[in-house]
Amino acid sequence: MARRQQGSRNGRSRGRAYAGFDQWDAFTLEVRRQPAEPILPQSTRTLVQPSGIDDAAWHQMVTLDFPRRPAPRRDILLETIHTLTAAHSTAVSRVLGTVTGAWEDRGFSDQWSSAEWVSADLVVIREAGAEAPEAWGAARDALRAGSPFTSSARMLGHLLGNFHADLAGSFGAYPQTQDQLKAAAVDAQHALLAQWHRVREEFDEEEAADLSEVIELISMQLRDADEPLLLQRIHGQLSLAQFHQLTEDRWVVSEAGGFLEHAPGFRDVTTALMSLAHLVMEVASDLPPADVEASKETDRGDEVSGEPAAAGSVETSSAPVNFGQWYEEASAKFLEGYRASDADSAAVDSVFFRAAMLTAALELFSRWEGRWVFRPSMLLQAEN
C-alpha cells in the first residue's frame, strides 16, 4: 500500500511513499517476523529483509513500526524524522512510507451525535539504519586490532555536523540572548569547579598545580565570554552507539533517546567524544596483567623520550597501540569532520566546549580510578 500509494476499498486507510520509496522495484517476502528493538515509545518494530538479500545489505532492508495505540498526533521523535525526510536529509534513517487509518471515536458516549472521525499512522516504514552495525563496535574492533579509526571518525564528525545543520534548517536556530549567555557561562564555570573539587586529591601536586592554572584560565575566559552561541534542537546525549553504518560510505544517526530543545551543538560533540574515550578505557581495562605491565613500561619509555604518556601502549596481534595517541588522533579527525560539515562550527571552537570537555574528562578520570586516556596536550588544552 505504501509503495504503490494505494488505499483500501472502503477508503478507511491509505498508503503514502517518501524518499523515492514509490520507485523501488517490487520485492517478495517470506511471511516471518523478525522483532527489533523499538525506538518510538509504545510501539513494536519488525525488521523486513527481502528474500535473496544479503544479511549485510542494510540499505535494502526496512523496518516497520506499529504504534500500540495509534494517535492523531505524532510523537516528537517521529515528527522530527518525518520533517527531516521531507527536507531530504540523509543523516537519519528516512521514512519510506506510512499507512494511515481512520475510525470513529465515540469517546465515552454511545450517542451517534458525539462520534468523531480520527486519523492516525497504523504503520511507519523506515530505512533499517538503527539495526545496522554501530560505530561503537567498529571503533572497538579497530582499537583491538591496532588499526586507526581516523577515516571513520572524520565521517562520523561530518555526519553529526550535517545532522545539526539539517535540524537547524528544519526547526530553526537562534543566538543566545545576553542573559542566556551569562547563565550558560555561570553554569559551565560551576560545573567545572565542582568536578575539579571532587577529583583534585587524586592528582599529584605537580599535575594538580598545572590543572589548577588551566581551570583558572578557563574560568576567566568563561566570565569574559561575549560571543553568543546558536541554540537549536539537538539530540543532547549522542554516543557512538547511536551512529550506524548503513552502507560503506553512509552512516546515519539514531534518534533513540529523544531530542533536546534550545541547546548548543557542542553538547552532542562532547557526549560523542567522551563515549569514544570511555570505549578506549574499557578496552585498556580488559588487558591481561602482563600487557598492563608492558603498558607501564612503555609509558615510562615515552616519558623519557619526550612523548606524553597515555593510558598505555600494548602489543596487539597486528601492531603496538598507544591508547592516548589513538584517541587523540581519532578525536581530532572527528572535530575536523564536524568543522567541514554544513553546521555552524563556532561552538566547538568556543571556551564552552573546552570547559565541557575538561569537566567530562575529570569525571571520567574519577570513574576509572585515576587512569587516563587523554594525553596532556588534550587534557590541559595548552594550545588553546
C-alpha positions as CSV (number, residue, x, y, z in Angstrom):
1,M,0.0,0.0,0.0
2,A,2.8,2.5,0.9
3,R,5.0,1.7,-2.1
4,R,2.1,2.0,-4.6
5,Q,0.4,4.8,-2.6
6,Q,-2.9,2.9,-2.7
7,G,-5.9,3.0,-0.4
8,S,-8.2,0.3,0.9
9,R,-11.6,-0.2,-0.9
10,N,-13.6,1.3,1.9
11,G,-11.3,4.4,2.0
12,R,-10.5,4.0,5.7
13,S,-6.8,3.5,5.1
14,R,-4.2,5.0,2.7
15,G,-0.6,4.4,1.9
16,R,2.0,7.1,1.2
17,A,5.5,6.9,0.0
18,Y,8.5,9.2,0.8
19,A,12.2,9.4,-0.1
20,G,11.6,7.7,-3.5
21,F,10.1,4.6,-2.0
22,D,7.4,4.5,-4.8
23,Q,10.3,4.0,-7.3
24,W,11.5,0.8,-5.6
25,D,11.1,-2.4,-7.5
26,A,8.5,-4.8,-6.2
27,F,10.1,-7.3,-3.8
28,T,8.8,-10.6,-2.2
29,L,9.0,-11.5,1.4
30,E,8.8,-14.7,3.4
31,V,6.0,-14.2,5.9
32,R,8.1,-14.3,9.1
33,R,8.5,-11.9,12.0
34,Q,12.0,-10.6,12.9
35,P,11.5,-8.5,16.0
36,A,13.8,-5.5,16.5
37,E,14.3,-3.1,19.4
38,P,11.7,-0.3,19.1
39,I,12.8,3.4,19.2
40,L,9.4,5.0,19.3
41,P,7.6,4.9,22.6
42,Q,4.6,2.5,22.9
43,S,5.4,0.7,19.6
44,T,6.7,-2.6,18.2
45,R,9.3,-2.8,15.5
46,T,9.8,-5.5,12.9
47,L,12.8,-5.8,10.6
48,V,11.9,-6.8,7.0
49,Q,14.5,-8.3,4.8
50,P,13.5,-9.0,1.2
51,S,14.1,-12.6,0.0
52,G,17.5,-13.2,-1.5
53,I,19.1,-10.1,0.0
54,D,22.5,-10.4,1.7
55,D,22.5,-10.1,5.5
56,A,24.8,-7.1,5.2
57,A,22.7,-5.2,2.7
58,W,21.1,-2.9,5.3
59,H,20.2,-0.3,2.7
60,Q,17.8,-2.8,1.1
61,M,16.0,-3.6,4.3
62,V,13.2,-1.7,6.0
63,T,11.7,-1.6,9.5
64,L,8.0,-1.5,10.3
65,D,7.0,0.5,13.4
66,F,3.5,-0.4,14.7
67,P,2.1,2.0,17.3
68,R,0.3,0.0,20.0
69,R,-2.2,2.8,20.4
70,P,-2.4,4.9,17.2
71,A,-2.9,8.6,18.0
72,P,-3.8,11.5,15.7
73,R,-0.7,13.5,16.9
74,R,2.7,12.1,16.1
75,D,5.3,11.7,18.8
76,I,8.1,14.3,18.6
77,L,10.7,11.7,17.5
78,L,8.6,10.5,14.6
79,E,7.5,14.1,13.7
80,T,11.2,15.2,13.6
81,I,12.2,12.3,11.4
82,H,9.2,13.0,9.0
83,T,10.3,16.6,8.8
84,L,14.0,15.7,8.1
85,T,12.9,13.2,5.5
86,A,10.8,15.9,3.7
87,A,13.9,18.1,3.9
88,H,15.9,15.4,2.0
89,S,18.2,14.8,4.9
90,T,20.3,11.6,4.7
91,A,21.7,11.9,8.2
92,V,18.9,9.8,9.7
93,S,17.0,6.6,8.8
94,R,14.4,8.2,6.5
95,V,10.7,7.5,6.5
96,L,10.0,5.5,3.3
97,G,6.2,5.2,3.7
98,T,3.2,5.2,6.0
99,V,-0.2,3.6,6.1
100,T,-2.7,5.7,7.8
101,G,-6.2,4.7,9.0
102,A,-9.4,6.4,10.0
103,W,-12.0,5.4,12.5
104,E,-14.9,6.7,14.6
105,D,-14.0,7.9,18.0
106,R,-17.2,7.9,20.1
107,G,-15.4,8.8,23.3
108,F,-17.3,7.7,26.4
109,S,-20.7,8.1,24.9
110,D,-22.8,5.8,22.8
111,Q,-24.7,8.7,21.2
112,W,-24.1,9.0,17.4
113,S,-24.0,12.8,17.7
114,S,-20.7,12.6,19.7
115,A,-18.9,10.4,17.2
116,E,-15.8,12.0,15.6
117,W,-13.5,10.7,12.8
118,V,-9.9,10.3,13.8
119,S,-6.9,9.5,11.5
120,A,-3.5,8.3,12.6
121,D,-0.5,6.2,11.4
122,L,-1.1,2.5,11.6
123,V,2.5,1.6,10.5
124,V,5.6,3.6,9.6
125,I,8.1,2.2,7.1
126,R,11.7,3.3,7.5
127,E,15.2,2.5,6.4
128,A,16.9,-0.1,8.6
129,G,19.6,2.2,9.8
130,A,19.1,1.7,13.6
131,E,19.6,-2.1,13.1
132,A,22.8,-1.6,11.1
133,P,26.3,-2.0,12.8
134,E,27.2,0.6,15.4
135,A,30.2,2.8,15.4
136,W,30.9,1.6,18.9
137,G,31.6,-1.9,17.7
138,A,33.6,-0.7,14.7
139,A,35.8,1.6,16.9
140,R,36.3,-1.2,19.4
141,D,37.4,-3.7,16.7
142,A,39.8,-1.2,15.2
143,L,41.4,-0.5,18.6
144,R,41.8,-4.1,19.5
145,A,43.3,-4.8,16.1
146,G,45.7,-1.9,16.4
147,S,44.1,-0.1,13.4
148,P,43.5,3.6,13.1
149,F,39.9,4.9,13.3
150,T,40.7,8.3,11.8
151,S,38.8,7.9,8.5
152,S,35.6,6.7,10.1
153,A,35.9,9.3,12.9
154,R,36.1,12.1,10.3
155,M,33.0,10.6,8.6
156,L,31.1,10.5,11.9
157,G,32.1,14.1,12.8
158,H,30.9,15.2,9.3
159,L,27.6,13.3,9.8
160,L,27.0,14.8,13.1
161,G,27.6,18.3,11.7
162,N,25.2,17.7,8.8
163,F,22.6,16.3,11.3
164,H,22.8,19.5,13.3
165,A,22.6,21.6,10.1
166,D,19.5,19.6,8.9
167,L,17.9,20.1,12.3
168,A,18.7,23.9,12.3
169,G,17.3,24.2,8.8
170,S,14.1,22.4,9.6
171,F,13.4,23.7,13.1
172,G,15.4,26.9,13.3
173,A,18.3,28.2,15.4
174,Y,18.8,31.4,17.2
175,P,21.7,33.1,19.0
176,Q,21.7,33.3,22.8
177,T,20.5,36.4,24.4
178,Q,22.9,38.2,26.8
179,D,21.1,36.7,29.8
180,Q,21.3,33.2,28.3
181,L,25.0,33.7,27.6
182,K,25.7,34.8,31.1
183,A,23.7,32.0,32.6
184,A,25.5,29.4,30.4
185,A,28.9,30.8,31.4
186,V,28.0,30.6,35.2
187,D,26.7,27.0,34.8
188,A,29.8,25.9,32.9
189,Q,32.1,27.5,35.4
190,H,30.3,26.0,38.4
191,A,30.2,22.5,36.8
192,L,33.9,22.6,36.0
193,L,34.9,23.9,39.5
194,A,32.7,21.4,41.3
195,Q,34.1,18.4,39.3
196,W,37.7,19.7,39.9
197,H,36.9,19.9,43.6
198,R,35.8,16.3,43.7
199,V,38.8,14.8,42.0
200,R,41.7,17.2,42.9
201,E,43.0,14.9,45.6
202,E,43.5,12.1,43.1
203,F,46.3,14.1,41.3
204,D,49.8,14.5,42.5
205,E,51.0,18.0,43.4
206,E,52.6,18.9,40.0
207,E,49.6,17.7,38.0
208,A,47.2,19.5,40.3
209,A,49.1,22.7,40.0
210,D,49.1,22.6,36.2
211,L,45.4,21.7,36.1
212,S,44.5,24.5,38.6
213,E,46.2,27.0,36.2
214,V,44.2,25.7,33.2
215,I,40.9,25.7,35.1
216,E,41.5,29.2,36.4
217,L,42.2,30.4,32.8
218,I,39.1,28.7,31.5
219,S,37.0,30.2,34.3
220,M,38.3,33.6,33.5
221,Q,37.5,33.1,29.8
222,L,34.0,32.0,30.7
223,R,33.5,35.2,32.7
224,D,34.6,37.2,29.8
225,A,32.7,35.3,27.1
226,D,30.7,37.7,24.9
227,E,30.1,35.7,21.7
228,P,26.6,34.2,21.8
229,L,26.3,30.6,20.6
230,L,23.5,29.3,18.4
231,L,20.8,27.3,20.2
232,Q,18.7,24.7,18.3
233,R,17.2,21.3,18.5
234,I,19.9,18.6,19.0
235,H,20.0,15.1,20.4
236,G,21.7,16.0,23.6
237,Q,23.1,12.6,24.7
238,L,24.6,11.2,21.5
239,S,27.1,8.4,21.8
240,L,29.0,6.1,19.4
241,A,26.3,3.5,19.9
242,Q,23.9,5.8,18.0
243,F,25.9,6.1,14.8
244,H,25.1,3.3,12.4
245,Q,26.7,2.2,9.1
246,L,24.0,1.8,6.5
247,T,26.4,1.4,3.5
248,E,30.1,1.6,3.0
249,D,30.0,5.4,2.6
250,R,26.8,6.3,4.5
251,W,26.4,6.5,8.3
252,V,23.1,7.6,10.0
253,V,22.2,8.9,13.4
254,S,19.6,7.1,15.5
255,E,17.2,9.3,17.3
256,A,16.9,6.9,20.2
257,G,16.7,8.8,23.5
258,G,14.9,11.8,22.2
259,F,15.8,15.4,21.4
260,L,16.8,18.4,23.4
261,E,15.4,21.9,22.6
262,H,17.3,25.2,22.6
263,A,20.8,23.7,23.2
264,P,24.3,24.4,21.7
265,G,25.5,21.9,19.2
266,F,28.7,21.1,21.2
267,R,26.7,19.1,23.6
268,D,26.4,16.2,21.1
269,V,30.1,16.6,20.2
270,T,31.1,16.3,23.8
271,T,29.0,13.2,24.5
272,A,30.2,11.5,21.3
273,L,33.9,12.2,22.1
274,M,33.5,11.1,25.7
275,S,31.8,7.9,24.7
276,L,34.9,7.3,22.5
277,A,37.1,7.9,25.5
278,H,35.1,5.6,27.6
279,L,35.4,2.9,25.0
280,V,39.2,3.3,24.9
281,M,39.3,2.9,28.7
282,E,37.1,-0.2,28.6
283,V,39.5,-1.8,26.1
284,A,42.5,-0.8,28.1
285,S,40.9,-2.2,31.3
286,D,40.5,-5.6,29.6
287,L,44.2,-6.1,29.1
288,P,45.8,-9.1,30.8
289,P,48.1,-8.3,33.7
290,A,51.2,-9.0,31.6
291,D,50.1,-6.5,29.0
292,V,49.3,-3.9,31.7
293,E,52.8,-4.2,33.0
294,A,54.1,-3.8,29.4
295,S,51.9,-0.7,29.1
296,K,53.5,0.8,32.2
297,E,57.0,0.2,30.8
298,T,56.1,1.8,27.5
299,D,54.6,4.8,29.3
300,R,57.9,5.3,31.2
301,G,59.8,5.0,27.9
302,D,57.5,7.6,26.3
303,E,58.2,10.0,29.2
304,V,62.0,9.5,28.9
305,S,61.8,10.1,25.1
306,G,59.8,13.2,25.5
307,E,56.5,11.6,24.3
308,P,53.5,12.3,26.5
309,A,52.3,9.3,28.5
310,A,48.8,7.9,27.9
311,A,46.6,5.1,29.2
312,G,49.4,2.8,27.8
313,S,50.7,1.2,24.7
314,V,50.2,-2.5,24.2
315,E,51.3,-5.0,21.7
316,T,48.3,-6.4,19.8
317,S,48.0,-9.1,17.2
318,S,48.9,-6.6,14.5
319,A,50.7,-3.5,15.8
320,P,51.5,-1.7,19.1
321,V,48.8,0.7,20.2
322,N,49.2,3.8,22.2
323,F,45.7,4.3,23.6
324,G,46.1,8.0,24.2
325,Q,47.6,8.7,20.8
326,W,44.9,6.6,19.2
327,Y,42.2,8.6,21.0
328,E,43.7,11.9,20.2
329,E,44.1,11.2,16.5
330,A,40.5,9.9,16.2
331,S,39.0,12.8,18.2
332,A,41.0,15.3,16.1
333,K,39.6,13.8,12.9
334,F,36.1,13.8,14.4
335,L,36.3,17.5,15.0
336,E,37.9,18.1,11.6
337,G,34.9,16.4,10.0
338,Y,32.4,18.4,12.1
339,R,34.1,21.7,11.1
340,A,34.0,20.6,7.4
341,S,30.2,20.0,7.6
342,D,27.3,22.3,7.0
343,A,26.9,23.0,10.7
344,D,28.0,26.2,12.4
345,S,31.3,25.1,14.0
346,A,31.8,28.1,16.2
347,A,30.5,26.1,19.2
348,V,33.4,23.6,19.1
349,D,35.9,26.4,18.9
350,S,34.5,28.1,22.0
351,V,35.6,28.1,25.6
352,F,32.2,26.5,26.5
353,F,33.3,23.4,24.5
354,R,36.7,23.3,26.2
355,A,35.1,23.7,29.6
356,A,32.6,20.9,28.9
357,M,35.3,18.5,27.6
358,L,37.5,19.1,30.6
359,T,34.6,18.7,33.0
360,A,33.7,15.4,31.4
361,A,37.4,14.3,31.3
362,L,37.8,14.9,35.0
363,E,34.6,12.8,35.7
364,L,36.0,10.0,33.5
365,F,39.3,10.2,35.4
366,S,37.5,9.6,38.7
367,R,35.3,6.8,37.2
368,W,38.3,4.9,36.0
369,E,40.2,5.4,39.3
370,G,42.9,7.7,38.0
371,R,43.6,6.0,34.7
372,W,43.8,8.3,31.7
373,V,43.1,8.0,28.0
374,F,44.0,11.7,27.5
375,R,47.4,12.9,26.5
376,P,48.4,16.1,28.3
377,S,48.1,18.1,25.1
378,M,44.4,17.2,25.0
379,L,43.7,17.3,28.7
380,L,45.4,20.6,29.5
381,Q,44.5,22.1,26.1
382,A,47.7,24.2,26.2
383,E,47.4,25.1,22.6
384,N,44.1,26.8,23.3
